[in-house]
Amino acid sequence: MESVQTALAETAALFRDTRMWVFDVQIERMEADQVTLRGRVLEQNQLDALREAVASRAPQVCLDSSAVTVLRTPSTPCVHVGTNLTSLHAGPSWLSEQLSQLLFGMEVEILTQEGNWVYVRQADGYLGWAYRPYLSDAPVPEPTHIVVEPASIMRAAHNPQGEILSRVLGGTYVRLLSVQGDRAEIQAHQRGWINKADLRALNALPQSNTARRPVMMVDGTRMIGVPYLWGGCSANGIDCSGLAQLMHRWVGLNIARDADMQYEAGFKVEPPYRPGTLLFFGENGSARHITHVAVSLGGWTILHSSRARNGVYVDDVQGVAHLRESFAGAATYLY
């Protein structure tokens, strides 16, 4: 049944990005015109696509997909991150590659579980393994503000010299409970007090791109000196695309997690580059293999989380040989 195998390969190619899709389907048995499949997919529409592909090539074939598990269904449970930060991994282990980080309150769907680890899907579709004890079934209070300080110290009382309870990381949505002077009581993974200036009201986020640009520039400079961390998206350590994503999140825009995804979805632009434009870099300057992203501060001056410099710093693309030679293009979400 070469036609069935071809249809299977073609369908698998449609869902080959394992950051967003699961398509692990094999032919278990072929008898006459009956083909039995096994494996797992993320969603039912993937199986539907496979059936259509087989029907177009071998209409006489009957597919039995009863042994294929569909991970995401209407009954898939949703939980939230219950700690101030947890990590997302490629496999069910702390030793597995870190893919990203999850801030308090972020919602994930639990697709499957192995011991204390769960395979989850974020709201933007990004997939990975998270540590189940750090996720909570309890409802998250409706947020009113976002934390804009890279790491805000939470204390037990409004006294700024009081007992330190925890830290709330930049990009976290929280609920404001009360205000005393320049101190704010919030509900996050814990209840406590932080500096009021560390908060930005969600109903006061900049609404135009003209207003967003200068805010992004101020926000981004707060991150200067944060160390580079592969898969990081917080002040505990951040990678290039994590910084770009966080700077957009602070002004109310949600963009994809990884640099190649950000390039693909962005509106392509040419120089001169306005503040907030994303500049992308790739192997041999190729847009087909994006490996790095930076945020323009205006023109070729960029803010980026650089592995070469081990953190978030300002650079001039034209003045740094490896940046100049690997530049691949630019895109923006401020248009």
N, C-alpha and C positions, 0 to 999 in steps of 0.2 A: 504493500500500500504506500508507494512512494509519494503519491499525491497527498495523502493524509499527513505524512511526515513533513512534506513541504509546507502545507497549511499550518502545521504546528510551529514550524520554525519561523514562518512569516508573522504569525500572531505573537510569538514570543518576542520578536524584534520590536514590535509596537510598544511593548511594556518592559523594555530592557533596562530602564533606569530604576535600579533597585532602591534608590532613595525615596521614590514615590510609588513604586509598584511592586507587587509580588506576583510572579507568574512562574511557577515551578510545576509544570505538567509533563508527565511522561506517558507513553503508550505502554500499558501493562500487558495487553493481549490483543491479537488480531485474529479473528476467525471469520473467513468468508467476508461478508459485508458488515460484520459487527466489530467495532473497535472499543475496547475498554480503557479508560484513562484513570490515572491516579495522580495525586499531588495536591497542590493548593494554589489558590489565587486570592488576590485582595478583594475583588468585587465580582458580582455576578455578570456584569456587562463584559468582562474579559472572556468568560466562558461563552457568552452569546457571540462575541466576535470570532471565537474559534469555530463555533458551529457554522457561522456564515462562511468562513474561509473554507471549511471542509465541504460544505454544501456546494460552493462554487466550483470546486475542483473534483469532488467525488460525490455527486448527489445521491448515489445509491447507498452510501455508507451510513450506518446507524451508530451514533456515538453514545456510549454509556459513561456519563461523568459523575455517577453517584459516589465514586470514591475520591472525588476532588473536593477538598474543603474550601468553602468560601469564608474568608476571615472576617470580612466586614458585612454585617447584616443590620437590619433595623433594631435588633436586640443587643448589639455590641455595647458593652458598658462604657460609660464615660467617667473619668475621675479627674482630679486636679492635683497639681504639684502642691504638696503640703509643707515643704521646707523653703528656705529662702532661695535655694538653688540646688539643682541636681543635674546629672549629666546624662546624655543620650549616647549609647554605644552601638557598635556594629554587631556585637554578640552579647549573650547573657553573662557578662563577667566584667568586673572592674578592670581586668587586664586587657579587655578588648578595646579596639580603637575608639577614641571619643569622637563622635560625629558632631555633637552640638551640646548646648546646655539649655535647661528649662528653668524659668523663673517661677517664683510662687504664683499660684493662681492659674497658670496656663493649663488649658484643658487638653487631655489626651484620651483617645479611645484605646481600650485594651483589646488587642486582637488575639493574643495567645499568651500562655504563661509557662515558664519553666522555673520551678523552685521559687526563689524570691525575685525573679526577674520577669518582666512583662514586655512583650513586643507591642509597641504603641504607634499610633498615628496621631500627629499633631493636627491642629486646625487647618494648617496650610498644606497638609498631605504628607509632610516629611515623616519618614519611618525610622525606627530604631528601638533599642532595648533600654528600658529604664528600671531602676531599683524600686520594686513594689512598696516596701515600707516607707519610702519618701513620697508616695502618692496618697491622696486622701479622698475618701468617699463623701466627706462632709461638704455641704454647699459653701461656696465662696461668697462673701458679702459683695454686693454690687459696688464696683469700684467708682471712685469719684476723682481720683488723681493718679498721676504717674510720677514715680520717683525720677528726678533728673540729675541728682548727684550720683556720681559713679558708685559710691558706697556710703550710704547714710547710716550713722550710728544710732541705734535704737536704745533708749534708756527706760528704766522702770517708772520714772517720774518726770514731770516737766522740767525739773531742775537739770540744767545742762551738765552738772557734775555728778548726777545720780548713777546708780548701778547700770552698767551696760548689759543689756539683754541679748542683743544680736546686731546684725547689720542687714539693711535692706538694700538690695542692689539696683542700680540704675536700670530703668526699663520696666520695673515692677509696677503693676497696677495695685492700688491700695484704696481703702475707704477711710476718709477723714471723719473722725469722731468728734473732736473738739479742738479749740485753739486757745492758747493762753500766751499772749504776747507774741514772741517770735518762735514759739514752740507749738507743735501740732501733735495731737494724739491720733494714731492711726491703727487700723486693723490690717495686718498682713499675715504672715505665718505666725506671728505673735502680736499681742496688743502692747503698744508702748509709744514713747514720745521721740520725735525727731525734729530737726530744724524745719520750720515752716518753709524756708527758702528752698529746701530740697524737693519741694512738690510743685507740680504744674497741674492745674485743674483740667480735667478732660473736656469740660465745656468751654475752656478758654484756649484750646489749641489753635495755632495759626491756621486760618482757613484758606488762604491764597498762597500760591507758590512764591509770590513776591514777599509775603510775610514769612514764609517758611525758611527761605534761604539764610537770612541773617541769624535766625534762631539756631539753625543747624550748625552754623559756624561757631557760635558761642558754645553750644552743647558739645561739639566735637573736641574743642580744645581742652575741655575738662578731662578728657581721656588720655591726654598726652602723658607718657610714662607708664601706662598700664602695660604689663609684659605680654609678649606674644604667647598664645596658647592655641595649638591646633584644636579646632572644634569649640573654642571658647567664644562666648558672646556676652561677657560681663566684665566688670572691673577686677574679677579674680584672675583674669587672663582672657585675651580676645584674639581672634584671627581676623584676617582682612575683611571677609564678607560679613563676619559678626559685627564689626564696627560699622560697616555701611548699613546693615540692617538696623542696628540700634539707633543710629543717628536719624534714620527715617521714622522709627517707632516713636521717638521722642516728639516728633511733630505730627503724629497721627497717621502715618503712612506705613502700611505693611508690605514688605517686599520679601522675595524668596531668600532662602537661607544661604545658598552657595553662589560663588562668583559667576559661574557659567550660567546658572539659572537667572541671576540678576541681569546679566548681559542679554540673554535671550528675550526676557520679558520687557526690558526697558526700551524707551523711544530713542533710537539712534540719532546722535547729533555730531556736528563737526565743530572745529574751533572757530572762534574763541569760546572757551568753556566758561560757563557761568558757575558761581558757587553752588555746590550741591550736586553738580554733574558727577557721575561715576566714570572713572577712567579704568580701562581694563587692559590687562597684560597677559600674554600667552607665549607658548613655546614658539620661538623664532618670530614673534610678533603676529602669530596666527590667531584670528578670532575663532577658529575651530577648536582650539585647545586652550581655553581661558584658564589661567592658574592664579591670577591675583587681581584685586580690585582696590581702588583708592577713591577718596572723595576729593574733588577739586575744591580748593579754597578760592578759586578764581584763576583762570588760565591753567598753566602747567604746574602751579603750586598745589601740592596735595597733602592731605592728611591720610595716613594709612597705618595699619598694623603690619609691620614689616618683620619677617623672620630674620632677614639680614641684620636688622638693627635691634632685634629682640623686643619689639614693642611698638607702641603708637607714637609716631613722630611726624614732623613736617618735612617734606622733601620737595625738590624741584626736578620734575621728570627730565627736563632738558639737561640738567646738570649731573645726573646719575646715569652712568653708561648702561647698566643692566636694565634700568627702567626705560630709558630712551630706546634701546634696541628691541625691547620686548613689547612695547606699546602696541595694542591691537585694535583699539577703538574706544568709543565713549557712548554712554547711554544715560538717560535721565528719567526720573519719575516726577520731575517738576516741570510740567509742560501743559 
